[in-house]
Amino acid sequence: MLYALHETAYRTAAPLRVAAELARDFWRSPFNPAAASEFGRTLSASADVTANLTRRYFKPAWDIDEVVVNGRPVAVRRETVWRSPWVKLRRFSRDPEGLVEAGASTDAPAVLVVAPLSGHHATLLRGTVRAFLTDHDVYVTDWVNARDVPILEGRFDLHDYIDTLIDVLGEIGRRAHVVAVCQPGPPALAAAAIMAENGDPLRPASLTLMGSPIDARLAPTVTNKLAEERPFTWFKSHMIYTVPPPYGGGLRRVYPGFVQLYSFMSMNAEAHQNAHWRYFADLVKGDGDSADKHREFYDEYLSVLDLSEEFYLQTVDEVFQRHLLPKGEMVHRGRLIDPAAMTDIGLMTVEGERDDISGVGQTQAAHGLCVNTPDAWRELYVQPEVGHYGVFNGRRFVDEIYPRVQKFIARRDAAL
């Protein structure tokens, strides 16, 4: 019922949105003599904010056409190299001729960026991908919105996720360096452990975990406490809804992205309110650069996707309530997952000092599980003064975190 009410609210707001867009365009028009006045800018800003608050946010484009290498722009090609009903494996490759002109190697390490399946699209990692492209051949898991997957395609749960990562690493065809951002930490670690135990020649060369809930019992955040305090049956009865027509996944049971978005925004409601007030003020002042940055951020942040019922509930149960992986009790297809099997897979953990989603200690717990990973192939880093988002995006990520990860990957790759 909630999903249907949500869709009804969007459609009901359509006349208000259209009126706001018309008012915004009228007061912004160069043919309107009052457009440059404070009165005109105020009315235009009011209409703009109203239009943006009531419109639907679709998945943004990747918009990565080139990357700067050694001070020179190099063209980037994007292609889908593998797919399932639930994910598309995107490859971002740099133009070889451009690399030669930039004086860079054309034989770069392969990096698989595992995007979180937690309510936002993989394009949230646009800045992450762009940073890794300066030195690597980059692959990304671009997850499909569950509301668009026909119900005849069947289920997709946490263990299907693990199998998918194993399949993706096989498709890449060489030992890749896996970078798991936030949610994928536990399944990525599980996939690496399984491949290591199998002696799979395409097991990861290294595994970098960024802001991941490997052991959510440590430094619990508001999110962790909510998962602990509520019984599993509460999540099943209050967080799962049926996708209505006309979506391709009509009748599929999902955890809606808009519910996750509301949860995240309510945790920092004052910050979001202040951000929109600043946006309004920037529009009135005519500060286009600041307004553009606001729009760019919220175009991404407010664009969400749904998760399948079984994946969401299994994640709540196994990762956030029973903590099976850190307790050594996680079973995949009847087989106990053993991170100690990882003997030649490098391990790096990255955390943010102010992370309010995955507290400091939750990610680095992986080092205590991978007891047979050589000390020479380990690295633990906590970035000062950043929250969850800053672990994988933004200025400090580009200037301070990425260079450390790049050096770790280069050192491990040279030893292969």
Secondary structure as GFF3:
##gff-version 3
##sequence-region A 1 416
A	DSSP	alpha_helix	2	12	.	.	.	ID=ss1
A	DSSP	alpha_helix	14	28	.	.	.	ID=ss2
A	DSSP	alpha_helix	38	54	.	.	.	ID=ss3
A	DSSP	beta_strand	66	69	.	.	.	ID=ss4
A	DSSP	beta_strand	72	84	.	.	.	ID=ss5
A	DSSP	beta_strand	87	94	.	.	.	ID=ss6
A	DSSP	alpha_helix	96	101	.	.	.	ID=ss7
A	DSSP	beta_strand	110	114	.	.	.	ID=ss8
A	DSSP	three_ten_helix	122	125	.	.	.	ID=ss9
A	DSSP	alpha_helix	126	133	.	.	.	ID=ss10
A	DSSP	beta_strand	137	143	.	.	.	ID=ss11
A	DSSP	three_ten_helix	146	148	.	.	.	ID=ss12
A	DSSP	three_ten_helix	151	153	.	.	.	ID=ss13
A	DSSP	alpha_helix	158	172	.	.	.	ID=ss14
A	DSSP	beta_strand	177	181	.	.	.	ID=ss15
A	DSSP	alpha_helix	185	198	.	.	.	ID=ss16
A	DSSP	beta_strand	206	210	.	.	.	ID=ss17
A	DSSP	alpha_helix	222	229	.	.	.	ID=ss18
A	DSSP	alpha_helix	232	238	.	.	.	ID=ss19
A	DSSP	beta_strand	241	242	.	.	.	ID=ss20
A	DSSP	beta_strand	253	255	.	.	.	ID=ss21
A	DSSP	alpha_helix	257	267	.	.	.	ID=ss22
A	DSSP	alpha_helix	269	285	.	.	.	ID=ss23
A	DSSP	alpha_helix	288	301	.	.	.	ID=ss24
A	DSSP	beta_strand	307	308	.	.	.	ID=ss25
A	DSSP	alpha_helix	309	315	.	.	.	ID=ss26
A	DSSP	pi_helix	316	321	.	.	.	ID=ss27
A	DSSP	beta_strand	331	332	.	.	.	ID=ss28
A	DSSP	beta_strand	335	336	.	.	.	ID=ss29
A	DSSP	three_ten_helix	339	341	.	.	.	ID=ss30
A	DSSP	beta_strand	346	352	.	.	.	ID=ss31
A	DSSP	alpha_helix	365	369	.	.	.	ID=ss32
A	DSSP	three_ten_helix	375	377	.	.	.	ID=ss33
A	DSSP	beta_strand	378	383	.	.	.	ID=ss34
A	DSSP	three_ten_helix	389	391	.	.	.	ID=ss35
A	DSSP	alpha_helix	395	396	.	.	.	ID=ss36
A	DSSP	pi_helix	397	401	.	.	.	ID=ss37
A	DSSP	alpha_helix	402	414	.	.	.	ID=ss38
###
